[in-house]
Amino acid sequence: MKSLKDLKAQLLANPAVRQAYDAQAPEFELARELIAARTKAGLTQGDVAARMGTTQSVVARIESGRGTPSMRTVQRFASAVGARAVVRMEPLTAA
């Protein structure tokens, strides 16, 4: 049986798969930020959901990286974990 790391490497060797994977990088980066903020605050998804006035499954979906939540949702999430959402522009790095 292949490890997840080996399977990922095999799949990403395909240029079409690599392109699709790379296209989702911003969503995954946002998801990592949200999860890190919640974890740092010592909160569960259920805790954040209660503070946002929503359900745990909605918070799980926001943290999944499978879509881009609205800025308002990100602000509500940030407030629920005792943080402030900040947007900044960074120059693209040369490939």
C-alpha positions in Angstrom: 0.0 0.0 0.0 1.3 3.4 -0.9 1.7 6.2 1.6 -0.3 9.4 1.2 2.9 11.2 0.5 3.9 8.7 -2.3 0.4 8.9 -3.8 0.4 12.7 -3.8 3.8 12.7 -5.5 2.6 10.3 -8.2 -0.6 12.3 -8.9 1.2 15.6 -9.0 3.6 14.2 -11.6 0.7 14.6 -14.0 0.9 18.2 -15.4 -2.9 18.5 -15.6 -3.3 17.4 -12.0 -0.5 19.7 -10.9 -2.1 22.7 -12.6 -5.5 22.0 -10.9 -3.8 21.5 -7.5 -1.8 24.7 -7.8 -4.9 26.6 -8.8 -6.4 25.8 -5.4 -3.4 27.1 -3.5 -5.1 30.3 -2.3 -8.1 28.5 -0.9 -5.9 26.0 0.9 -3.8 28.9 2.3 -6.9 30.6 3.6 -8.1 27.3 5.2 -4.7 26.9 6.9 -5.0 30.4 8.3 -8.5 29.9 9.6 -7.6 26.5 11.3 -4.5 28.0 12.8 -6.4 30.9 14.3 -9.1 28.7 15.7 -6.5 26.3 17.2 -4.5 29.2 18.7 -7.7 30.4 20.3 -8.2 26.9 21.8 -11.6 26.6 20.2 -13.4 23.7 18.5 -15.4 24.1 15.3 -18.5 23.9 17.5 -17.3 26.7 19.7 -16.7 28.9 16.6 -20.0 28.0 15.1 -21.9 29.0 18.3 -20.1 32.3 18.4 -20.9 32.9 14.7 -24.5 31.8 15.1 -24.2 28.9 12.7 -23.5 25.2 12.8 -20.3 23.1 13.1 -20.8 21.7 9.6 -20.7 25.3 8.2 -17.4 26.0 10.0 -16.0 22.6 8.8 -17.0 23.7 5.2 -15.3 27.1 5.7 -12.1 25.4 6.9 -12.1 22.7 4.2 -10.5 24.9 1.5 -13.0 23.7 -1.1 -14.3 27.1 -1.7 -13.7 30.8 -1.0 -15.8 32.2 1.8 -17.0 35.8 1.5 -15.0 38.5 3.2 -17.9 39.0 5.6 -17.7 35.3 6.6 -14.0 35.6 7.2 -14.6 38.7 9.3 -17.2 36.8 11.4 -14.9 33.8 11.8 -12.0 36.1 12.9 -14.3 37.9 15.4 -15.4 34.5 16.8 -11.8 33.4 17.4 -10.8 36.8 18.9 -8.9 38.0 15.9 -9.1 40.6 13.1 -9.1 39.7 9.4 -6.5 41.6 7.4 -6.2 41.7 3.6 -2.9 42.5 2.0 -1.5 42.4 -1.5 1.9 40.8 -2.2 3.9 40.8 -5.4 3.9 37.6 -7.3 7.2 35.7 -7.0 9.1 34.8 -10.2 8.6 31.2 -11.2 
